[in-house]
Each structure stands twice: as C-alpha cells, then as structure tokens.
Amino acid sequence: MVNFSSYVGRVTATVLTLALLLAAIVAWRWGREEAYAVLFAAFLSVINMLILGGRLIALPVSTQRAARRLGGAVLQRWIITILGLIFAIFWLRLPVIGLVAGFLLTHFVFLAFLVRERSRQRS
C-alpha cells in the first residue's frame, strides 16, 4: 500500500510544476489571461484531489457509511468544480480554452500516476 501523504505530495508537486511550465508556455504564446486560466484550473483540480484524498483516508469501516462518505466527497468535488468554473468564467472572465487545458493537464498527470502505481502493484 502506498503512503498517502508522500503519494499526494508527489502528484501535487508534479501537477503544479507542469502547470507552471504550461502556463509559462501559454503566456508566451497566447497571453496572460490564458495562463491564469491554466493555473486556476490546475489549482482547482489539486484542491479537489486533496478533498477526495482526505475523505478516503478517513473512510469508516462500515461499508454503507463508507459509501455515503465517498458519495458525499464526490458530490462535494462536483459542487466545488462547478462553482469554481462559474467563478472563473463569469466573474474572473478567464478563457475557457485555458481552463480546459489546465484540467486536461492535471487529469492526465493523475491518470499517469494511477497507471504507474497500478503497474507497480501488479509486479
């Protein structure tokens, strides 16, 4: 079993490093607004990952209670994501393409870490 805190630290550090790199490239190529959108989406994804991770650590032993707690965490993540996107698009006026790029980056990093961890467990 993987140590959650070190695993989350590695994923978070990788996501934020790549988000900063992508934001620098996007700022150079398309402008600051798109770069801010990439960073906003990356930070929103990291916050969501930390929320779900915190809930996973504290899952109760009871299957029914664990399912409710996990369902609540997923619902909470969706609410935070939707409210964050509404805030970014309508109040901060961040470009949607930058937000999509930031979300895609973070989700591909999460996926890469999960695939790598899964292959380690099978070995």
C-alpha angles and dihedrals in degrees: 000000000000121000102249099212095051091042092051090045092054093046093045093047091048093047094048093045092050091043091054091048092048091045090053091051092045092048091051094046105034110007146268098290092061090046091052089050091053091050093045092053092046092051091046090053092048091051089051091049091051092049093052092043092052090051092048092054092052098046113144121238093242110092094216094050091044091053091050092048092048091046089051091051092051091048090048091051092051092049092049091047094049094045090045092051092047089050092048097046104037104028105027091032093220116171115259094224091061091049091050091049091051093049092046092050094051095044093050090050091050090048092049091051092048093049091047092049092046092052090050091053092051093052 
